[in-house]
Amino acid sequence: MTAAAQQISGESATASERRVAGDSAEVQDIISRIDRAHETAMFHRIAALIAAGILMDSIDVYLGSAVASSALSTHWSTVAQNSTFMSAGFLGLLIGSLLAGFVGDFKGRRTAYQINLLLFGGFTLLGAFAPNMAVLSLCRLGAGLGLGAEIVTGFAMVNEFAPMNRRGHWCAMVSLVANCGVPIAMLLCAWVIPRWSWRPLFVGVGLAAAVIWWLRRDIPESPRWLAVHGRYAEADAIVKQLESNGSEPQSAQSSAAADSSRNAGGRSLGISLLVAIVAVSATNVCSYAFTSWVPTILLKRGINLSSSLFTSTLMMVGAPVGCLVGSLLIDRIGRKRTIVPAFLFTGVFGMLYAYQTSAVSAIIVGFLLMVCLYTLMASVVAVYAPELFGTKVRFRCVGFANAVAKLLNVLMPMAVAWMLTAWGTTSIFVSISAIAIVSMLVVGVFGAETSRKSIG
């Protein structure tokens, strides 16, 4: 290579480096400004619409089991058809979690966010007019795609719009709203199904989802995603609206905003993904095992917690209490200081629950276990998992972690049935506790602390 050619090549490389440095500075400026912005009416509207969407998601998920029970009792379906119907829903949840991650990272958060609501609202509405269980199962598969995507996109969207010092609080509050879906759905099913069957419920959820979709039609794109993809002018315009109530002063920490491609604490992608998969899966599996199997197991010991609506309600009160505890602690004491003890107490109360001999003591321990489980729901699923990843891969990684959790929930009934036969009822409680303790160690040792830190 001649000296002239070398000079031209060197100048080109220098120009390229300056361009990359400039791009990096603009991305970091956008991230820093979002982190320091005070909450505005625009942010409150975004959080409210996200919470409404996840609430409808939570209600719709519960309706599946209620519809299956109603259809079976009226001889509209068979046990085999119900199994196909429920499996279709779980398959949709799993695929939806994965697809939402790819769409969100490559096509934009807003695109993924609108598609998932349209899917689960539209297919739920179509399901109300299904002539048979085969068609209803297909509709449930389509709705499941949107249902699985909603939890991935919803919490991650709040995460990307919220200011740094209040990010945990807002994500946990959205989780609190979302977890009100089960008691609301229970009340709706108890009132509507005996009078008009399950179809009006599907119509109602479908129409409510359509209203929320229309209200969310002008929700802005995540400025973090726009900045990472070089659309700085669009990102700047949105951030200026988020800054309309002023910002926190520029600090040394915020001036060194996280690289949008770096994972929390500088951890490798593999370590961050391991922590997310373990934490999200353990939270979902322990919660599912407790709510779905433990009452049945205790019934074999002569403790009937389902005989009274009052006793069941007392235990379920632990869910919103746990979400509230998570929302109060997550920003004040930090992510790991909230999550690690919550996993520990889940393990402790899980073991204690195995040895209860009276309904009163079972309700008390069950309530405390529910508080711990839903503190984890509000802290791990809503807050911590999305914070572990940089903007470029956040949706894909969170989607994959949630998909693994959904797959384990699908496989769990077979595992529980085998354990009950091979090792007896105590093995279930020991397993719940062991899963919680292992997850506590994984988060405690390998997890990064993301509280009050820029997430990129």
ChimeraX attribute file (.defattr): number of C-alpha atoms within 10 A of each C-alpha:
attribute: neighborCount
match mode: 1-to-1
recipient: residues
	/A:1	7
	/A:2	7
	/A:3	8
	/A:4	9
	/A:5	10
	/A:6	11
	/A:7	12
	/A:8	12
	/A:9	13
	/A:10	12
	/A:11	12
	/A:12	12
	/A:13	12
	/A:14	12
	/A:15	12
	/A:16	12
	/A:17	12
	/A:18	12
	/A:19	12
	/A:20	12
	/A:21	12
	/A:22	12
	/A:23	17
	/A:24	16
	/A:25	15
	/A:26	17
	/A:27	27
	/A:28	24
	/A:29	19
	/A:30	23
	/A:31	32
	/A:32	24
	/A:33	24
	/A:34	27
	/A:35	26
	/A:36	23
	/A:37	24
	/A:38	20
	/A:39	19
	/A:40	15
	/A:41	12
	/A:42	16
	/A:43	18
	/A:44	13
	/A:45	14
	/A:46	19
	/A:47	23
	/A:48	15
	/A:49	19
	/A:50	24
	/A:51	22
	/A:52	20
	/A:53	25
	/A:54	26
	/A:55	23
	/A:56	24
	/A:57	28
	/A:58	23
	/A:59	21
	/A:60	24
	/A:61	22
	/A:62	17
	/A:63	21
	/A:64	17
	/A:65	14
	/A:66	16
	/A:67	20
	/A:68	21
	/A:69	17
	/A:70	17
	/A:71	19
	/A:72	14
	/A:73	11
	/A:74	10
	/A:75	10
	/A:76	13
	/A:77	18
	/A:78	16
	/A:79	13
	/A:80	8
	/A:81	19
	/A:82	21
	/A:83	13
	/A:84	17
	/A:85	25
	/A:86	18
	/A:87	16
	/A:88	22
	/A:89	24
	/A:90	23
	/A:91	20
	/A:92	26
	/A:93	28
	/A:94	25
	/A:95	21
	/A:96	28
	/A:97	32
	/A:98	25
	/A:99	22
	/A:100	30
	/A:101	25
	/A:102	20
	/A:103	20
	/A:104	26
	/A:105	19
	/A:106	17
	/A:107	12
	/A:108	18
	/A:109	27
	/A:110	20
	/A:111	15
	/A:112	25
	/A:113	28
	/A:114	20
	/A:115	18
	/A:116	31
	/A:117	27
	/A:118	19
	/A:119	24
	/A:120	32
	/A:121	32
	/A:122	22
	/A:123	23
	/A:124	29
	/A:125	25
	/A:126	19
	/A:127	24
	/A:128	19
	/A:129	14
	/A:130	16
	/A:131	10
	/A:132	12
	/A:133	20
	/A:134	15
	/A:135	15
	/A:136	21
	/A:137	22
	/A:138	19
	/A:139	25
	/A:140	31
	/A:141	27
	/A:142	26
	/A:143	31
	/A:144	30
	/A:145	29
	/A:146	31
	/A:147	31
	/A:148	30
	/A:149	34
	/A:150	31
	/A:151	30
	/A:152	35
	/A:153	29
	/A:154	25
	/A:155	26
	/A:156	26
	/A:157	23
	/A:158	26
	/A:159	24
	/A:160	24
	/A:161	25
	/A:162	25
	/A:163	26
	/A:164	25
	/A:165	18
	/A:166	20
	/A:167	23
	/A:168	31
	/A:169	23
	/A:170	22
	/A:171	28
	/A:172	32
	/A:173	21
	/A:174	26
	/A:175	30
	/A:176	27
	/A:177	18
	/A:178	24
	/A:179	21
	/A:180	17
	/A:181	20
	/A:182	19
	/A:183	17
	/A:184	15
	/A:185	20
	/A:186	14
	/A:187	10
	/A:188	15
	/A:189	20
	/A:190	12
	/A:191	12
	/A:192	14
	/A:193	16
	/A:194	10
	/A:195	9
	/A:196	10
	/A:197	15
	/A:198	22
	/A:199	17
	/A:200	15
	/A:201	22
	/A:202	23
	/A:203	19
	/A:204	15
	/A:205	22
	/A:206	25
	/A:207	16
	/A:208	17
	/A:209	24
	/A:210	18
	/A:211	12
	/A:212	19
	/A:213	21
	/A:214	13
	/A:215	12
	/A:216	19
	/A:217	11
	/A:218	10
	/A:219	17
	/A:220	15
	/A:221	18
	/A:222	22
	/A:223	25
	/A:224	27
	/A:225	26
	/A:226	21
	/A:227	24
	/A:228	23
	/A:229	15
	/A:230	14
	/A:231	14
	/A:232	20
	/A:233	12
	/A:234	15
	/A:235	23
	/A:236	20
	/A:237	11
	/A:238	19
	/A:239	20
	/A:240	15
	/A:241	15
	/A:242	24
	/A:243	19
	/A:244	14
	/A:245	12
	/A:246	14
	/A:247	16
	/A:248	14
	/A:249	11
	/A:250	12
	/A:251	10
	/A:252	8
	/A:253	12
	/A:254	22
	/A:255	15
	/A:256	15
	/A:257	21
	/A:258	22
	/A:259	20
	/A:260	23
	/A:261	16
	/A:262	19
	/A:263	26
	/A:264	24
	/A:265	17
	/A:266	15
	/A:267	16
	/A:268	13
	/A:269	16
	/A:270	10
	/A:271	16
	/A:272	23
	/A:273	21
	/A:274	16
	/A:275	23
	/A:276	29
	/A:277	23
	/A:278	20
	/A:279	29
	/A:280	26
	/A:281	25
	/A:282	26
	/A:283	26
	/A:284	21
	/A:285	19
	/A:286	23
	/A:287	22
	/A:288	16
	/A:289	19
	/A:290	22
	/A:291	14
	/A:292	12
	/A:293	15
	/A:294	19
	/A:295	19
	/A:296	15
	/A:297	20
	/A:298	21
	/A:299	12
	/A:300	10
	/A:301	13
	/A:302	11
	/A:303	18
	/A:304	18
	/A:305	22
	/A:306	13
	/A:307	9
	/A:308	9
	/A:309	9
	/A:310	11
	/A:311	16
	/A:312	17
	/A:313	15
	/A:314	13
	/A:315	21
	/A:316	19
	/A:317	16
	/A:318	22
	/A:319	26
	/A:320	22
	/A:321	19
	/A:322	26
	/A:323	28
	/A:324	21
	/A:325	21
	/A:326	33
	/A:327	26
	/A:328	17
	/A:329	19
	/A:330	27
	/A:331	22
	/A:332	17
	/A:333	11
	/A:334	16
	/A:335	24
	/A:336	22
	/A:337	14
	/A:338	21
	/A:339	26
	/A:340	20
	/A:341	16
	/A:342	25
	/A:343	27
	/A:344	20
	/A:345	20
	/A:346	30
	/A:347	26
	/A:348	18
	/A:349	20
	/A:350	26
	/A:351	20
	/A:352	18
	/A:353	22
	/A:354	19
	/A:355	13
	/A:356	18
	/A:357	13
	/A:358	14
	/A:359	16
	/A:360	13
	/A:361	14
	/A:362	23
	/A:363	20
	/A:364	16
	/A:365	20
	/A:366	27
	/A:367	23
	/A:368	21
	/A:369	27
	/A:370	26
	/A:371	27
	/A:372	29
	/A:373	28
	/A:374	28
	/A:375	34
	/A:376	32
	/A:377	27
	/A:378	31
	/A:379	33
	/A:380	26
	/A:381	28
	/A:382	28
	/A:383	30
	/A:384	32
	/A:385	26
	/A:386	28
	/A:387	29
	/A:388	29
	/A:389	29
	/A:390	23
	/A:391	26
	/A:392	20
	/A:393	21
	/A:394	28
	/A:395	31
	/A:396	23
	/A:397	27
	/A:398	29
	/A:399	30
	/A:400	24
	/A:401	25
	/A:402	28
	/A:403	26
	/A:404	18
	/A:405	21
	/A:406	24
	/A:407	16
	/A:408	16
	/A:409	20
	/A:410	17
	/A:411	10
	/A:412	15
	/A:413	15
	/A:414	10
	/A:415	13
	/A:416	18
	/A:417	14
	/A:418	12
	/A:419	16
	/A:420	14
	/A:421	9
	/A:422	10
	/A:423	10
	/A:424	13
	/A:425	19
	/A:426	15
	/A:427	15
	/A:428	24
	/A:429	23
	/A:430	17
	/A:431	18
	/A:432	22
	/A:433	23
	/A:434	19
	/A:435	21
	/A:436	28
	/A:437	21
	/A:438	17
	/A:439	25
	/A:440	25
	/A:441	14
	/A:442	18
	/A:443	22
	/A:444	17
	/A:445	11
	/A:446	13
	/A:447	24
	/A:448	21
	/A:449	18
	/A:450	20
	/A:451	22
	/A:452	19
	/A:453	18
	/A:454	27
	/A:455	29
	/A:456	28
